[in-house]
Amino acid sequence: MAELERPERLQIMLTSDELAALENWRYDKRMPSRSAAVRELLRRGLASDGFLTAEQGIKSQDYGILPTDGGTE
């Protein structure tokens, strides 16, 4: 079997309203699949917040909400 072009898999749960909204957007934009629609919406959301790509080597712990210097704010 050929290696997958996108080997990482992400599973999400949606309400029926969320799924309907996704499907409506997908068909309106003529996206070829749900996966393509989700990837495009994710890309747009990240880009709108200025986070299109993360730097290599950044760890999830670097995105904490508490200060790391031990002080309080």
MMTF fields as JSON, N, C-alpha, C and O atoms, coordinates in Angstrom:
{
  "mmtfVersion": "1.0.0",
  "mmtfProducer": "UNKNOWN",
  "numBonds": 291,
  "numAtoms": 292,
  "numGroups": 73,
  "numChains": 1,
  "numModels": 1,
  "chainsPerModel": [1],
  "groupsPerChain": [73],
  "chainIdList": ["A"],
  "bondAtomList": [4, 2, 8, 6, 12, 10, 16, 14, 20, 18, 24, 22, 28, 26, 32, 30, 36, 34, 40, 38, 44, 42, 48, 46, 52, 50, 56, 54, 60, 58, 64, 62, 68, 66, 72, 70, 76, 74, 80, 78, 84, 82, 88, 86, 92, 90, 96, 94, 100, 98, 104, 102, 108, 106, 112, 110, 116, 114, 120, 118, 124, 122, 128, 126, 132, 130, 136, 134, 140, 138, 144, 142, 148, 146, 152, 150, 156, 154, 160, 158, 164, 162, 168, 166, 172, 170, 176, 174, 180, 178, 184, 182, 188, 186, 192, 190, 196, 194, 200, 198, 204, 202, 208, 206, 212, 210, 216, 214, 220, 218, 224, 222, 228, 226, 232, 230, 236, 234, 240, 238, 244, 242, 248, 246, 252, 250, 256, 254, 260, 258, 264, 262, 268, 266, 272, 270, 276, 274, 280, 278, 284, 282, 288, 286],
  "bondOrderList": [1, 1, 1, 1, 1, 1, 1, 1, 1, 1, 1, 1, 1, 1, 1, 1, 1, 1, 1, 1, 1, 1, 1, 1, 1, 1, 1, 1, 1, 1, 1, 1, 1, 1, 1, 1, 1, 1, 1, 1, 1, 1, 1, 1, 1, 1, 1, 1, 1, 1, 1, 1, 1, 1, 1, 1, 1, 1, 1, 1, 1, 1, 1, 1, 1, 1, 1, 1, 1, 1, 1, 1],
  "groupList": [{"groupName": "MET", "atomNameList": ["N", "CA", "C", "O"], "elementList": ["N", "C", "C", "O"], "formalChargeList": [0, 0, 0, 0], "bondAtomList": [1, 0, 2, 1, 3, 2], "bondOrderList": [1, 1, 2], "singleLetterCode": "M", "chemCompType": "L-PEPTIDE LINKING"}, {"groupName": "ALA", "atomNameList": ["N", "CA", "C", "O"], "elementList": ["N", "C", "C", "O"], "formalChargeList": [0, 0, 0, 0], "bondAtomList": [1, 0, 2, 1, 3, 2], "bondOrderList": [1, 1, 2], "singleLetterCode": "A", "chemCompType": "L-PEPTIDE LINKING"}, {"groupName": "GLU", "atomNameList": ["N", "CA", "C", "O"], "elementList": ["N", "C", "C", "O"], "formalChargeList": [0, 0, 0, 0], "bondAtomList": [1, 0, 2, 1, 3, 2], "bondOrderList": [1, 1, 2], "singleLetterCode": "E", "chemCompType": "L-PEPTIDE LINKING"}, {"groupName": "LEU", "atomNameList": ["N", "CA", "C", "O"], "elementList": ["N", "C", "C", "O"], "formalChargeList": [0, 0, 0, 0], "bondAtomList": [1, 0, 2, 1, 3, 2], "bondOrderList": [1, 1, 2], "singleLetterCode": "L", "chemCompType": "L-PEPTIDE LINKING"}, {"groupName": "ARG", "atomNameList": ["N", "CA", "C", "O"], "elementList": ["N", "C", "C", "O"], "formalChargeList": [0, 0, 0, 0], "bondAtomList": [1, 0, 2, 1, 3, 2], "bondOrderList": [1, 1, 2], "singleLetterCode": "R", "chemCompType": "L-PEPTIDE LINKING"}, {"groupName": "PRO", "atomNameList": ["N", "CA", "C", "O"], "elementList": ["N", "C", "C", "O"], "formalChargeList": [0, 0, 0, 0], "bondAtomList": [1, 0, 2, 1, 3, 2], "bondOrderList": [1, 1, 2], "singleLetterCode": "P", "chemCompType": "L-PEPTIDE LINKING"}, {"groupName": "GLN", "atomNameList": ["N", "CA", "C", "O"], "elementList": ["N", "C", "C", "O"], "formalChargeList": [0, 0, 0, 0], "bondAtomList": [1, 0, 2, 1, 3, 2], "bondOrderList": [1, 1, 2], "singleLetterCode": "Q", "chemCompType": "L-PEPTIDE LINKING"}, {"groupName": "ILE", "atomNameList": ["N", "CA", "C", "O"], "elementList": ["N", "C", "C", "O"], "formalChargeList": [0, 0, 0, 0], "bondAtomList": [1, 0, 2, 1, 3, 2], "bondOrderList": [1, 1, 2], "singleLetterCode": "I", "chemCompType": "L-PEPTIDE LINKING"}, {"groupName": "THR", "atomNameList": ["N", "CA", "C", "O"], "elementList": ["N", "C", "C", "O"], "formalChargeList": [0, 0, 0, 0], "bondAtomList": [1, 0, 2, 1, 3, 2], "bondOrderList": [1, 1, 2], "singleLetterCode": "T", "chemCompType": "L-PEPTIDE LINKING"}, {"groupName": "SER", "atomNameList": ["N", "CA", "C", "O"], "elementList": ["N", "C", "C", "O"], "formalChargeList": [0, 0, 0, 0], "bondAtomList": [1, 0, 2, 1, 3, 2], "bondOrderList": [1, 1, 2], "singleLetterCode": "S", "chemCompType": "L-PEPTIDE LINKING"}, {"groupName": "ASP", "atomNameList": ["N", "CA", "C", "O"], "elementList": ["N", "C", "C", "O"], "formalChargeList": [0, 0, 0, 0], "bondAtomList": [1, 0, 2, 1, 3, 2], "bondOrderList": [1, 1, 2], "singleLetterCode": "D", "chemCompType": "L-PEPTIDE LINKING"}, {"groupName": "ASN", "atomNameList": ["N", "CA", "C", "O"], "elementList": ["N", "C", "C", "O"], "formalChargeList": [0, 0, 0, 0], "bondAtomList": [1, 0, 2, 1, 3, 2], "bondOrderList": [1, 1, 2], "singleLetterCode": "N", "chemCompType": "L-PEPTIDE LINKING"}, {"groupName": "TRP", "atomNameList": ["N", "CA", "C", "O"], "elementList": ["N", "C", "C", "O"], "formalChargeList": [0, 0, 0, 0], "bondAtomList": [1, 0, 2, 1, 3, 2], "bondOrderList": [1, 1, 2], "singleLetterCode": "W", "chemCompType": "L-PEPTIDE LINKING"}, {"groupName": "TYR", "atomNameList": ["N", "CA", "C", "O"], "elementList": ["N", "C", "C", "O"], "formalChargeList": [0, 0, 0, 0], "bondAtomList": [1, 0, 2, 1, 3, 2], "bondOrderList": [1, 1, 2], "singleLetterCode": "Y", "chemCompType": "L-PEPTIDE LINKING"}, {"groupName": "LYS", "atomNameList": ["N", "CA", "C", "O"], "elementList": ["N", "C", "C", "O"], "formalChargeList": [0, 0, 0, 0], "bondAtomList": [1, 0, 2, 1, 3, 2], "bondOrderList": [1, 1, 2], "singleLetterCode": "K", "chemCompType": "L-PEPTIDE LINKING"}, {"groupName": "VAL", "atomNameList": ["N", "CA", "C", "O"], "elementList": ["N", "C", "C", "O"], "formalChargeList": [0, 0, 0, 0], "bondAtomList": [1, 0, 2, 1, 3, 2], "bondOrderList": [1, 1, 2], "singleLetterCode": "V", "chemCompType": "L-PEPTIDE LINKING"}, {"groupName": "GLY", "atomNameList": ["N", "CA", "C", "O"], "elementList": ["N", "C", "C", "O"], "formalChargeList": [0, 0, 0, 0], "bondAtomList": [1, 0, 2, 1, 3, 2], "bondOrderList": [1, 1, 2], "singleLetterCode": "G", "chemCompType": "PEPTIDE LINKING"}, {"groupName": "PHE", "atomNameList": ["N", "CA", "C", "O"], "elementList": ["N", "C", "C", "O"], "formalChargeList": [0, 0, 0, 0], "bondAtomList": [1, 0, 2, 1, 3, 2], "bondOrderList": [1, 1, 2], "singleLetterCode": "F", "chemCompType": "L-PEPTIDE LINKING"}],
  "groupTypeList": [0, 1, 2, 3, 2, 4, 5, 2, 4, 3, 6, 7, 0, 3, 8, 9, 10, 2, 3, 1, 1, 3, 2, 11, 12, 4, 13, 10, 14, 4, 0, 5, 9, 4, 9, 1, 1, 15, 4, 2, 3, 3, 4, 4, 16, 3, 1, 9, 10, 16, 17, 3, 8, 1, 2, 6, 16, 7, 14, 9, 6, 10, 13, 16, 7, 3, 5, 8, 10, 16, 16, 8, 2],
  "groupIdList": [1, 2, 3, 4, 5, 6, 7, 8, 9, 10, 11, 12, 13, 14, 15, 16, 17, 18, 19, 20, 21, 22, 23, 24, 25, 26, 27, 28, 29, 30, 31, 32, 33, 34, 35, 36, 37, 38, 39, 40, 41, 42, 43, 44, 45, 46, 47, 48, 49, 50, 51, 52, 53, 54, 55, 56, 57, 58, 59, 60, 61, 62, 63, 64, 65, 66, 67, 68, 69, 70, 71, 72, 73],
  "secStructList": [7, 7, 7, 7, 1, 1, 7, 7, 7, 7, 7, 7, 7, 7, 7, 2, 2, 2, 2, 2, 2, 2, 2, 2, 2, 2, 2, 2, 6, 6, 7, 1, 1, 2, 2, 2, 2, 2, 2, 2, 2, 2, 2, 2, 2, 2, 2, 2, 6, 6, 7, 1, 1, 7, 7, 6, 6, 7, 7, 4, 4, 4, 4, 7, 1, 1, 7, 1, 1, 1, 7, 7, 7],
  "xCoordList": [0.833, 0.0, 0.877, 1.855, 0.546, 1.327, 1.182, 0.149, 2.232, 2.197, 1.19, 1.116, 0.423, -0.582, 0.069, 1.12, -0.572, -0.077, -0.217, 0.61, -1.272, -1.515, -1.615, -2.712, -0.5, -0.516, -1.124, -1.415, -1.32, -1.888, -3.407, -3.968, -4.064, -5.525, -6.04, -5.482, -7.12, -7.744, -9.227, -9.914, -9.709, -11.12, -11.815, -11.326, -12.956, -13.712, -15.178, -15.67, -15.844, -17.271, -18.008, -17.591, -19.102, -19.894, -21.351, -21.837, -22.043, -23.49, -24.104, -23.427, -25.367, -26.023, -26.066, -25.969, -26.212, -26.202, -24.828, -24.729, -23.768, -22.41, -22.122, -21.528, -22.543, -22.333, -23.113, -22.604, -24.341, -25.141, -24.472, -24.428, -23.948, -23.261, -22.022, -21.761, -21.261, -20.074, -20.456, -19.836, -21.465, -21.901, -22.424, -22.122, -23.196, -23.695, -22.545, -22.546, -21.562, -20.401, -19.618, -19.19, -19.443, -18.698, -19.337, -18.646, -20.63, -21.301, -21.322, -21.184, -21.493, -21.486, -20.137, -20.076, -19.056, -17.694, -17.188, -16.053, -18.017, -17.665, -16.392, -15.53, -16.302, -15.156, -15.352, -16.481, -14.28, -14.415, -14.765, -15.265, -14.506, -14.773, -14.931, -14.582, -15.464, -15.547, -14.157, -13.929, -13.238, -11.872, -11.271, -10.64, -11.465, -10.944, -11.599, -10.938, -12.894, -13.607, -13.093, -12.875, -12.898, -12.382, -10.981, -10.665, -10.122, -8.758, -8.789, -8.024, -9.661, -9.742, -10.267, -9.75, -11.276, -11.801, -10.762, -10.632, -10.027, -8.96, -7.863, -7.378, -7.471, -6.445, -6.903, -6.134, -8.153, -8.677, -8.738, -8.391, -9.171, -9.239, -7.871, -7.698, -6.905, -5.544, -4.938, -4.284, -5.158, -4.615, -5.227, -4.534, -6.513, -7.165, -6.618, -6.665, -6.098, -5.489, -3.977, -3.307, -3.437, -1.997, -1.195, 0.003, -1.82, -1.128, -1.196, -1.534, -0.876, -0.984, -0.046, -0.427, 1.17, 2.096, 2.82, 3.105, 3.108, 3.885, 5.348, 5.664, 6.215, 7.635, 7.994, 7.389, 8.976, 9.438, 10.048, 10.73, 9.806, 10.405, 9.615, 9.998, 8.526, 7.702, 6.904, 6.293, 6.909, 6.192, 4.86, 4.707, 3.902, 2.58, 2.659, 1.841, 3.623, 3.762, 4.169, 4.009, 4.688, 5.058, 3.845, 3.982, 2.67, 1.443, 0.552, -0.672, 1.137, 0.373, -0.32, -0.009, -1.263, -1.977, -1.484, -1.873, -0.64, -0.085, 1.34, 2.051, 1.765, 3.149, 4.147, 3.904, 5.261, 6.269, 7.368, 8.213, 7.378, 8.426, 8.11, 8.882, 6.981, 6.622, 5.885, 5.379, 5.811, 5.113, 3.645, 3.181, 2.914, 1.49, 1.239, 1.924, 0.26, -0.088, -1.489, -1.969],
  "yCoordList": [-1.184, 0.0, 1.248, 1.312, 2.223, 3.457, 4.254, 4.202, 4.985, 5.809, 6.943, 7.545, 7.226, 8.283, 9.642, 9.919, 10.493, 11.848, 12.639, 13.5, 12.339, 12.985, 11.876, 11.395, 11.47, 10.315, 10.59, 9.645, 11.85, 12.156, 12.179, 12.735, 11.58, 11.488, 12.236, 12.127, 13.004, 13.761, 13.421, 13.576, 12.961, 12.614, 13.671, 14.021, 14.186, 15.174, 14.751, 14.012, 15.23, 14.969, 16.271, 17.332, 16.199, 17.367, 17.142, 16.011, 18.229, 18.138, 18.067, 18.317, 17.731, 17.672, 19.05, 19.156, 20.112, 21.473, 21.848, 22.471, 21.469, 21.751, 20.999, 21.549, 19.755, 18.965, 19.555, 19.61, 19.994, 20.611, 21.883, 22.13, 22.696, 23.93, 23.605, 24.262, 22.596, 22.176, 21.707, 22.105, 20.871, 20.361, 21.481, 21.504, 22.4, 23.529, 24.37, 24.756, 24.657, 25.447, 24.686, 25.253, 23.393, 22.553, 22.578, 22.769, 22.388, 22.359, 23.742, 23.859, 24.782, 26.144, 26.492, 27.173, 26.025, 26.302, 25.222, 25.293, 24.231, 23.129, 22.393, 22.079, 22.133, 21.394, 19.916, 19.427, 19.194, 17.811, 16.816, 15.727, 17.179, 16.241, 17.003, 18.18, 16.312, 16.905, 17.232, 18.291, 16.312, 16.537, 17.796, 18.584, 17.986, 19.183, 20.437, 21.456, 20.354, 21.497, 21.819, 22.986, 20.805, 21.026, 21.603, 22.528, 21.066, 21.608, 23.07, 23.877, 23.428, 24.811, 25.734, 26.837, 25.305, 26.132, 26.289, 27.367, 25.229, 25.3, 26.254, 27.072, 26.144, 27.04, 28.494, 29.363, 28.756, 30.125, 30.646, 31.799, 29.812, 30.23, 30.543, 31.552, 29.694, 29.931, 31.183, 31.977, 31.352, 32.522, 33.809, 34.819, 33.785, 35.004, 35.428, 36.608, 34.477, 34.788, 34.952, 35.157, 34.863, 35.025, 33.796, 33.902, 32.639, 31.413, 30.374, 29.216, 30.787, 29.851, 28.658, 27.517, 28.923, 27.825, 28.051, 29.187, 26.978, 27.048, 26.791, 26.062, 27.388, 27.171, 25.741, 25.155, 25.183, 23.837, 23.814, 24.757, 22.754, 22.583, 23.205, 23.052, 23.899, 24.489, 23.375, 22.55, 23.352, 22.32, 22.863, 24.07, 21.981, 22.411, 23.135, 24.015, 22.785, 23.459, 24.926, 25.714, 25.301, 26.688, 27.577, 28.797, 26.985, 27.734, 27.772, 27.774, 27.801, 27.817, 29.148, 30.149, 29.151, 30.382, 30.995, 32.109, 30.281, 30.802, 31.274, 30.709, 32.307, 32.776, 31.692, 30.918, 31.645, 30.618, 31.1, 30.305, 32.394, 32.927, 32.759, 33.201, 32.123, 31.884, 33.041, 32.906, 34.18, 35.343, 35.303, 34.443, 36.237, 36.334, 37.617, 38.62, 37.577, 38.769, 39.18, 40.164],
  "zCoordList": [0.0, 0.0, 0.0, 0.745, -0.812, -0.894, 0.404, 1.07, 0.742, 1.948, 1.758, 0.687, 2.799, 2.727, 2.556, 3.133, 1.753, 1.578, 2.882, 3.185, 3.651, 4.944, 5.995, 6.278, 6.569, 7.469, 8.852, 9.585, 9.218, 10.526, 10.431, 9.487, 11.402, 11.424, 12.647, 13.739, 12.445, 13.525, 13.532, 12.522, 14.665, 14.777, 15.625, 16.699, 15.154, 15.919, 15.984, 15.131, 16.997, 17.169, 16.885, 17.348, 16.125, 15.772, 16.143, 16.132, 16.473, 16.636, 15.243, 14.246, 15.18, 13.873, 13.221, 11.998, 14.023, 13.477, 12.926, 11.869, 13.642, 13.163, 11.869, 10.942, 11.814, 10.603, 9.431, 8.311, 9.684, 8.625, 8.126, 6.921, 9.047, 8.652, 7.821, 6.813, 8.238, 7.493, 6.092, 5.106, 6.012, 4.708, 3.811, 2.618, 4.364, 3.571, 3.041, 1.873, 3.892, 3.469, 2.401, 1.396, 2.644, 1.695, 0.309, -0.691, 0.249, -1.05, -1.696, -2.914, -0.897, -1.424, -2.043, -3.067, -1.423, -1.904, -2.854, -3.326, -3.136, -4.039, -3.612, -4.432, -2.328, -1.801, -2.123, -2.078, -2.445, -2.887, -1.772, -2.055, -0.51, 0.583, 1.892, 1.989, 2.894, 4.233, 4.753, 5.337, 4.533, 5.018, 4.416, 5.12, 3.116, 2.461, 3.038, 3.237, 3.302, 3.873, 5.268, 5.591, 6.093, 7.448, 7.395, 8.144, 6.509, 6.386, 5.963, 6.491, 5.019, 4.557, 5.649, 5.823, 6.38, 7.477, 8.583, 9.164, 8.876, 9.874, 9.419, 10.201, 8.146, 7.603, 7.7, 8.11, 7.323, 7.383, 8.81, 9.066, 9.733, 11.128, 11.699, 12.383, 11.427, 11.917, 11.277, 11.954, 9.984, 9.289, 9.831, 9.951, 10.158, 10.646, 11.998, 12.345, 12.767, 14.059, 13.957, 14.97, 12.752, 12.57, 12.939, 13.2, 12.968, 13.345, 12.242, 12.49, 11.027, 9.917, 10.1, 9.837, 10.548, 10.789, 12.105, 12.482, 12.786, 14.027, 13.691, 12.751, 14.455, 14.235, 14.608, 15.506, 13.916, 14.218, 15.616, 16.016, 16.344, 17.655, 18.799, 19.958, 18.502, 19.549, 20.219, 19.54, 21.553, 22.297, 22.778, 22.963, 22.98, 23.439, 24.774, 25.042, 25.618, 26.911, 26.746, 27.678, 25.587, 25.325, 25.084, 24.993, 24.981, 24.739, 25.977, 25.853, 27.144, 28.383, 28.626, 27.981, 29.563, 29.895, 31.203, 31.553, 31.914, 33.162, 32.926, 32.096, 33.652, 33.477, 33.87, 34.796, 33.164, 33.444, 34.378, 34.787, 34.727, 35.595, 37.073, 37.924, 37.39, 38.783, 39.425, 40.539, 38.745, 39.276, 38.956, 38.207, 39.527, 39.207, 38.454, 38.657, 37.59, 36.81, 37.091, 36.529]
}
